[in-house]
Structure formats: C-alpha cells, structure tokens
Amino acid sequence: MPWLLHPAAVQQDPGGGGGVERKLLERLFVGADEASVAALAALRCGGSHVVWEGTTASESLALIYGRRLRHARRRGIETKNLACAVELLGRHQQLVRLGQIRATDSSWTFMLFLTEDGGRLIACTGVRRTHV
C-alpha cells in the first residue's frame, strides 16, 4: 500500500477505472457498520475517492465531528455511523489520516478516518448531501 503509507501522497480517483488504489482502499473495510458497508458499495460502484496527505489529532477530529453530529441532528440531516465515529475518534488518542468517498450520484459523502500510516480504518461516517 505505498500510496497509503507515503506521508505526502494524495490519491484521487474521479470514479470508474477500478485502479489498484481503489482495490487497496477496499481492503480496509472490514467492519459491518452501516457507513462502512455503504461506503464500500459506493466505492465499488465507481464513486470517487481521495486520501489526503498529512494527519490530524484524533481529539480535534472528535470535537469537530461532535459539532457536526449536533448540527446534523438539529437540521434533520441523515447520517450513518456519525455518533460512533465521534466516540471512536475520542478514544483513538493518536494521529489520524483522512479520506473521502463520494457516491457516483453525489447523494452521499463518506469520511474515512485512517491510522497515521493508512493501514487501518478507525471509523467511517456518511452524510446525505442535501444539495444533489
């Protein structure tokens, strides 16, 4: 998984193609939570994906996504696994690398929270896009 391990790497795949990067990312989905299942399906159906360079403290992400959870609940925005992702990030206590998968119809965006080396998926959450 050289693109996941290299700290300066940014992999983007606008969809289709089924390249090696997509297959490597697919292997990280071992959980059966609703967001992981939906994100994997979106990826396999040609959704775009990106894994960004750099890392962020898990505690900061837990605070940010905690606010997003409260906002989504107030606005009635549909999410998948967001509360669980906030909890897992709060417990992780290490640096996190971010990724994203967007469904081909742009109806859902999934955020991936990976270990610093990109070798394991810590959590996955999805949000329904209201401006499709």
N, CA and C atoms as a LAMMPS dump frame, in Angstrom:
ITEM: TIMESTEP
0
ITEM: NUMBER OF ATOMS
396
ITEM: BOX BOUNDS ff ff ff
-5.0000000000000000e+02 5.0000000000000000e+02
-5.0000000000000000e+02 5.0000000000000000e+02
-5.0000000000000000e+02 5.0000000000000000e+02
ITEM: ATOMS id mol type element x y z
1 1 1 N 0.822 -1.185 0
2 1 2 C 0 0 0
3 1 3 C 0.87 1.254 0
4 2 1 N 1.743 1.415 -0.944
5 2 2 C 2.664 2.538 -0.902
6 2 3 C 1.981 3.898 -0.897
7 3 1 N 0.873 4.075 -1.578
8 3 2 C 0.219 5.38 -1.596
9 3 3 C -0.421 5.692 -0.261
10 4 1 N -0.797 4.661 0.505
11 4 2 C -1.366 4.904 1.826
12 4 3 C -0.268 5.208 2.839
13 5 1 N 0.914 4.65 2.635
14 5 2 C 1.977 4.794 3.605
15 5 3 C 2.806 6.058 3.417
16 6 1 N 2.924 6.551 2.219
17 6 2 C 3.747 7.724 1.963
18 6 3 C 3.053 8.971 2.487
19 7 1 N 3.684 9.711 3.429
20 7 2 C 3.007 10.836 4.073
21 7 3 C 2.626 11.973 3.135
22 8 1 N 3.275 12.116 2.006
23 8 2 C 2.955 13.231 1.115
24 8 3 C 2.009 12.826 -0.002
25 9 1 N 1.628 11.565 -0.026
26 9 2 C 0.804 11.083 -1.129
27 9 3 C -0.639 11.548 -0.992
28 10 1 N -1.207 11.908 -2.106
29 10 2 C -2.632 12.185 -2.184
30 10 3 C -3.131 11.389 -3.377
31 11 1 N -4.039 10.479 -3.152
32 11 2 C -4.591 9.673 -4.232
33 11 3 C -6.014 10.103 -4.484
34 12 1 N -6.306 10.412 -5.704
35 12 2 C -7.664 10.752 -6.084
36 12 3 C -8.039 9.912 -7.284
37 13 1 N -9.25 9.476 -7.285
38 13 2 C -9.763 8.702 -8.391
39 13 3 C -11.17 9.218 -8.651
40 14 1 N -11.394 9.899 -9.758
41 14 2 C -12.696 10.509 -10
42 14 3 C -13.809 9.506 -10.262
43 15 1 N -13.538 8.253 -10.19
44 15 2 C -14.564 7.232 -10.42
45 15 3 C -14.198 6.391 -11.605
46 16 1 N -14.816 5.235 -11.664
47 16 2 C -14.509 4.32 -12.752
48 16 3 C -13.096 3.819 -12.638
49 17 1 N -12.63 3.172 -13.666
50 17 2 C -11.239 2.771 -13.72
51 17 3 C -10.884 1.556 -12.913
52 18 1 N -11.362 1.437 -11.687
53 18 2 C -11.052 0.284 -10.852
54 18 3 C -9.571 0.079 -10.656
55 19 1 N -8.811 1.15 -10.464
56 19 2 C -7.365 1.055 -10.336
57 19 3 C -6.918 0.363 -9.072
58 20 1 N -5.633 0.159 -8.971
59 20 2 C -5.029 -0.511 -7.828
60 20 3 C -5.359 0.218 -6.534
61 21 1 N -5.305 1.542 -6.538
62 21 2 C -5.569 2.307 -5.336
63 21 3 C -6.955 1.99 -4.77
64 22 1 N -7.922 1.874 -5.64
65 22 2 C -9.292 1.561 -5.233
66 22 3 C -9.33 0.19 -4.544
67 23 1 N -8.651 -0.781 -5.105
68 23 2 C -8.636 -2.133 -4.529
69 23 3 C -7.963 -2.142 -3.161
70 24 1 N -6.889 -1.377 -3.018
71 24 2 C -6.226 -1.306 -1.721
72 24 3 C -7.131 -0.666 -0.682
73 25 1 N -7.822 0.376 -1.062
74 25 2 C -8.739 1.032 -0.147
75 25 3 C -9.886 0.096 0.235
76 26 1 N -10.384 -0.657 -0.717
77 26 2 C -11.467 -1.609 -0.443
78 26 3 C -11.086 -2.588 0.658
79 27 1 N -9.837 -2.985 0.705
80 27 2 C -9.374 -3.979 1.695
81 27 3 C -9.44 -3.466 3.125
82 28 1 N -9.503 -2.161 3.3
83 28 2 C -9.552 -1.593 4.649
84 28 3 C -10.926 -1.729 5.291
85 29 1 N -11.941 -1.973 4.492
86 29 2 C -13.301 -2.072 5.017
87 29 3 C -13.567 -3.469 5.553
88 30 1 N -13.356 -3.629 6.854
89 30 2 C -13.606 -4.915 7.49
90 30 3 C -14.814 -4.852 8.42
91 31 1 N -15.261 -3.662 8.767
92 31 2 C -16.4 -3.503 9.663
93 31 3 C -17.716 -3.71 8.946
94 32 1 N -18.735 -4.021 9.73
95 32 2 C -20.063 -4.249 9.169
96 32 3 C -21.028 -3.129 9.563
97 33 1 N -20.489 -1.997 10.041
98 33 2 C -21.382 -0.895 10.389
99 33 3 C -21.996 -0.323 9.12
100 34 1 N -23.105 0.356 9.284
101 34 2 C -23.884 0.853 8.145
102 34 3 C -23.076 1.764 7.219
103 35 1 N -22.264 2.64 7.798
104 35 2 C -21.481 3.567 6.98
105 35 3 C -20.401 2.847 6.181
106 36 1 N -19.706 1.913 6.798
107 36 2 C -18.644 1.169 6.098
108 36 3 C -19.206 0.344 4.954
109 37 1 N -20.331 -0.295 5.182
110 37 2 C -20.974 -1.091 4.131
111 37 3 C -21.389 -0.182 2.966
112 38 1 N -21.995 0.951 3.278
113 38 2 C -22.449 1.878 2.235
114 38 3 C -21.266 2.522 1.507
115 39 1 N -20.208 2.882 2.246
116 39 2 C -19.025 3.49 1.62
117 39 3 C -18.342 2.501 0.687
118 40 1 N -18.221 1.269 1.129
119 40 2 C -17.612 0.241 0.277
120 40 3 C -18.448 0.029 -0.981
121 41 1 N -19.75 0.002 -0.835
122 41 2 C -20.627 -0.151 -2.003
123 41 3 C -20.46 1.029 -2.957
124 42 1 N -20.385 2.246 -2.41
125 42 2 C -20.193 3.431 -3.252
126 42 3 C -18.858 3.358 -3.991
127 43 1 N -17.823 2.91 -3.308
128 43 2 C -16.503 2.782 -3.928
129 43 3 C -16.534 1.746 -5.039
130 44 1 N -17.15 0.615 -4.767
131 44 2 C -17.214 -0.465 -5.766
132 44 3 C -18.103 -0.115 -6.953
133 45 1 N -19.032 0.826 -6.75
134 45 2 C -19.906 1.257 -7.848
135 45 3 C -19.317 2.431 -8.625
136 46 1 N -18.061 2.745 -8.379
137 46 2 C -17.388 3.779 -9.151
138 46 3 C -17.337 5.145 -8.514
139 47 1 N -17.702 5.248 -7.239
140 47 2 C -17.619 6.537 -6.561
141 47 3 C -16.189 7.054 -6.512
142 48 1 N -16.044 8.365 -6.448
143 48 2 C -14.706 8.949 -6.379
144 48 3 C -14.153 8.797 -4.966
145 49 1 N -12.832 8.81 -4.866
146 49 2 C -12.216 8.743 -3.546
147 49 3 C -10.93 9.551 -3.517
148 50 1 N -10.577 9.937 -2.297
149 50 2 C -9.332 10.652 -2.06
150 50 3 C -8.846 10.286 -0.666
151 51 1 N -7.527 10.197 -0.518
152 51 2 C -6.887 10.086 0.786
153 51 3 C -5.904 11.246 0.836
154 52 1 N -6.102 12.144 1.805
155 52 2 C -5.297 13.352 1.86
156 52 3 C -3.977 13.131 2.562
157 53 1 N -3.017 13.956 2.202
158 53 2 C -1.722 13.916 2.864
159 53 3 C -1.859 14.494 4.262
160 54 1 N -0.922 14.163 5.113
161 54 2 C -0.894 14.715 6.457
162 54 3 C -1.844 14.02 7.413
163 55 1 N -1.74 14.418 8.668
164 55 2 C -2.549 13.815 9.727
165 55 3 C -3.1 14.908 10.635
166 56 1 N -4.057 14.525 11.444
167 56 2 C -4.695 15.42 12.399
168 56 3 C -4.875 14.654 13.704
169 57 1 N -4.825 15.349 14.823
170 57 2 C -5.044 14.715 16.122
171 57 3 C -6.475 14.197 16.212
172 58 1 N -6.611 12.989 16.705
173 58 2 C -7.942 12.385 16.802
174 58 3 C -8.854 13.176 17.734
175 59 1 N -8.28 13.779 18.771
176 59 2 C -9.087 14.561 19.708
177 59 3 C -9.736 15.751 19.002
178 60 1 N -8.98 16.415 18.141
179 60 2 C -9.529 17.551 17.384
180 60 3 C -10.656 17.106 16.468
181 61 1 N -10.435 15.977 15.805
182 61 2 C -11.474 15.461 14.909
183 61 3 C -12.72 15.054 15.675
184 62 1 N -12.545 14.495 16.873
185 62 2 C -13.701 14.122 17.692
186 62 3 C -14.524 15.369 18.034
187 63 1 N -13.866 16.478 18.346
188 63 2 C -14.583 17.723 18.645
189 63 3 C -15.302 18.262 17.412
190 64 1 N -14.604 18.29 16.286
191 64 2 C -15.186 18.804 15.039
192 64 3 C -16.394 17.973 14.624
193 65 1 N -16.24 16.669 14.617
194 65 2 C -17.333 15.818 14.168
195 65 3 C -18.436 15.704 15.221
196 66 1 N -18.116 15.972 16.481
197 66 2 C -19.154 16.082 17.503
198 66 3 C -20.064 17.266 17.214
199 67 1 N -19.453 18.39 16.811
200 67 2 C -20.253 19.563 16.423
201 67 3 C -21.084 19.259 15.188
202 68 1 N -20.502 18.561 14.228
203 68 2 C -21.245 18.209 13.01
204 68 3 C -22.42 17.278 13.331
205 69 1 N -22.227 16.388 14.274
206 69 2 C -23.306 15.496 14.7
207 69 3 C -24.46 16.313 15.279
208 70 1 N -24.143 17.251 16.162
209 70 2 C -25.199 18.082 16.763
210 70 3 C -25.901 18.911 15.691
211 71 1 N -25.131 19.464 14.755
212 71 2 C -25.707 20.244 13.656
213 71 3 C -26.636 19.377 12.8
214 72 1 N -26.174 18.18 12.456
215 72 2 C -26.979 17.272 11.626
216 72 3 C -28.277 16.905 12.33
217 73 1 N -28.198 16.66 13.616
218 73 2 C -29.415 16.31 14.365
219 73 3 C -30.392 17.477 14.404
220 74 1 N -29.873 18.687 14.635
221 74 2 C -30.752 19.869 14.668
222 74 3 C -31.43 20.106 13.332
223 75 1 N -30.714 19.882 12.245
224 75 2 C -31.228 20.143 10.896
225 75 3 C -31.935 18.951 10.264
226 76 1 N -31.908 17.811 10.938
227 76 2 C -32.554 16.624 10.387
228 76 3 C -31.811 16.029 9.196
229 77 1 N -30.498 16.222 9.154
230 77 2 C -29.679 15.688 8.064
231 77 3 C -29.368 14.222 8.363
232 78 1 N -29.603 13.381 7.386
233 78 2 C -29.373 11.945 7.566
234 78 3 C -27.875 11.642 7.575
235 79 1 N -27.457 10.875 8.574
236 79 2 C -26.067 10.439 8.684
237 79 3 C -26.021 8.944 8.924
238 80 1 N -24.863 8.388 8.711
239 80 2 C -24.615 6.975 9.006
240 80 3 C -23.388 6.896 9.905
241 81 1 N -23.556 6.322 11.085
242 81 2 C -22.45 5.986 11.98
243 81 3 C -21.694 7.2 12.527
244 82 1 N -22.269 8.378 12.474
245 82 2 C -21.549 9.574 12.91
246 82 3 C -21.301 9.564 14.415
247 83 1 N -22.276 9.219 15.221
248 83 2 C -22.087 9.197 16.678
249 83 3 C -20.999 8.197 17.068
250 84 1 N -21.001 7.048 16.446
251 84 2 C -19.986 6.028 16.731
252 84 3 C -18.602 6.508 16.304
253 85 1 N -18.51 7.167 15.157
254 85 2 C -17.221 7.688 14.677
255 85 3 C -16.662 8.71 15.664
256 86 1 N -17.509 9.579 16.191
257 86 2 C -17.071 10.572 17.172
258 86 3 C -16.511 9.861 18.404
259 87 1 N -17.196 8.849 18.863
260 87 2 C -16.745 8.09 20.036
261 87 3 C -15.4 7.4 19.761
262 88 1 N -15.286 6.741 18.616
263 88 2 C -14.041 6.041 18.275
264 88 3 C -12.872 7.008 18.133
265 89 1 N -13.107 8.168 17.537
266 89 2 C -12.044 9.168 17.408
267 89 3 C -11.608 9.686 18.778
268 90 1 N -12.558 9.885 19.667
269 90 2 C -12.237 10.343 21.016
270 90 3 C -11.387 9.355 21.783
271 91 1 N -11.561 8.088 21.522
272 91 2 C -10.786 7.048 22.205
273 91 3 C -9.457 6.747 21.533
274 92 1 N -9.311 7.101 20.283
275 92 2 C -8.129 6.693 19.5
276 92 3 C -6.822 7.279 20.04
277 93 1 N -6.802 8.534 20.409
278 93 2 C -5.654 9.184 21.039
279 93 3 C -4.363 9.143 20.221
280 94 1 N -4.485 9.092 18.905
281 94 2 C -3.319 9.101 18.021
282 94 3 C -3.657 9.922 16.782
283 95 1 N -2.651 10.151 15.965
284 95 2 C -2.874 10.899 14.741
285 95 3 C -3.733 10.109 13.765
286 96 1 N -4.517 10.842 12.979
287 96 2 C -5.471 10.242 12.05
288 96 3 C -5.254 10.835 10.667
289 97 1 N -5.373 9.996 9.674
290 97 2 C -5.317 10.424 8.281
291 97 3 C -6.743 10.379 7.723
292 98 1 N -7.096 11.361 6.922
293 98 2 C -8.461 11.471 6.41
294 98 3 C -8.576 11.031 4.961
295 99 1 N -9.704 10.443 4.659
296 99 2 C -10.052 10.092 3.296
297 99 3 C -11.526 10.365 3.077
298 100 1 N -11.929 10.289 1.825
299 100 2 C -13.33 10.554 1.487
300 100 3 C -13.734 9.726 0.281
301 101 1 N -14.962 9.267 0.309
302 101 2 C -15.575 8.588 -0.829
303 101 3 C -16.876 9.32 -1.116
304 102 1 N -17.108 9.61 -2.378
305 102 2 C -18.353 10.265 -2.776
306 102 3 C -19.09 9.339 -3.731
307 103 1 N -20.363 9.076 -3.438
308 103 2 C -21.186 8.229 -4.305
309 103 3 C -21.245 8.82 -5.708
310 104 1 N -21.406 7.963 -6.702
311 104 2 C -21.421 8.428 -8.095
312 104 3 C -22.517 9.451 -8.354
313 105 1 N -23.643 9.343 -7.673
314 105 2 C -24.729 10.31 -7.853
315 105 3 C -24.626 11.484 -6.876
316 106 1 N -23.538 11.535 -6.106
317 106 2 C -23.268 12.589 -5.122
318 106 3 C -24.307 12.672 -4.007
319 107 1 N -25.106 11.631 -3.831
320 107 2 C -26.123 11.658 -2.791
321 107 3 C -25.533 11.46 -1.396
322 108 1 N -24.399 10.8 -1.298
323 108 2 C -23.743 10.542 -0.015
324 108 3 C -22.264 10.874 -0.119
325 109 1 N -21.729 11.409 0.963
326 109 2 C -20.289 11.598 1.116
327 109 3 C -19.878 10.851 2.376
328 110 1 N -18.83 10.041 2.253
329 110 2 C -18.336 9.243 3.37
330 110 3 C -16.954 9.729 3.762
331 111 1 N -16.748 9.958 5.042
332 111 2 C -15.435 10.33 5.556
333 111 3 C -14.799 9.094 6.162
334 112 1 N -13.529 8.912 5.83
335 112 2 C -12.752 7.788 6.329
336 112 3 C -11.711 8.322 7.299
337 113 1 N -11.6 7.708 8.435
338 113 2 C -10.607 8.061 9.437
339 113 3 C -9.655 6.882 9.54
340 114 1 N -8.445 7.089 9.074
341 114 2 C -7.45 6.019 8.969
342 114 3 C -6.347 6.215 9.993
343 115 1 N -5.65 5.128 10.323
344 115 2 C -4.474 5.259 11.169
345 115 3 C -3.445 6.116 10.452
346 116 1 N -2.486 6.61 11.187
347 116 2 C -1.479 7.523 10.637
348 116 3 C -0.792 6.958 9.399
349 117 1 N -0.522 5.659 9.397
350 117 2 C 0.149 5.031 8.248
351 117 3 C -0.826 4.62 7.15
352 118 1 N -2.122 4.819 7.375
353 118 2 C -3.128 4.476 6.383
354 118 3 C -3.419 2.996 6.292
355 119 1 N -2.908 2.211 7.211
356 119 2 C -3.057 0.764 7.139
357 119 3 C -4.321 0.188 7.739
358 120 1 N -5.088 1.016 8.456
359 120 2 C -6.298 0.504 9.105
360 120 3 C -7.351 1.595 9.153
361 121 1 N -8.594 1.201 8.992
362 121 2 C -9.724 2.109 9.096
363 121 3 C -10.157 2.168 10.561
364 122 1 N -10.113 3.374 11.131
365 122 2 C -10.536 3.566 12.516
366 122 3 C -12.052 3.696 12.573
367 123 1 N -12.582 4.524 11.683
368 123 2 C -14.027 4.772 11.653
369 123 3 C -14.41 5.297 10.279
370 124 1 N -15.687 5.176 9.992
371 124 2 C -16.247 5.679 8.743
372 124 3 C -17.605 6.277 9.072
373 125 1 N -17.901 7.398 8.464
374 125 2 C -19.198 8.021 8.652
375 125 3 C -19.686 8.555 7.313
376 126 1 N -20.973 8.647 7.18
377 126 2 C -21.55 9.161 5.944
378 126 3 C -22.583 10.223 6.239
379 127 1 N -22.723 11.157 5.303
380 127 2 C -23.754 12.186 5.419
381 127 3 C -24.456 12.303 4.071
382 128 1 N -25.773 12.354 4.136
383 128 2 C -26.546 12.531 2.914
384 128 3 C -26.416 13.986 2.478
385 129 1 N -26.11 14.151 1.228
386 129 2 C -25.957 15.503 0.683
387 129 3 C -27.337 16.016 0.302
388 130 1 N -27.656 17.181 0.808
389 130 2 C -28.985 17.728 0.565
390 130 3 C -29.061 18.545 -0.713
391 131 1 N -27.922 18.91 -1.282
392 131 2 C -27.889 19.726 -2.493
393 131 3 C -27.399 18.92 -3.671
394 132 1 N -28.04 17.807 -3.929
395 132 2 C -27.613 16.916 -5.016
396 132 3 C -28.097 17.455 -6.337
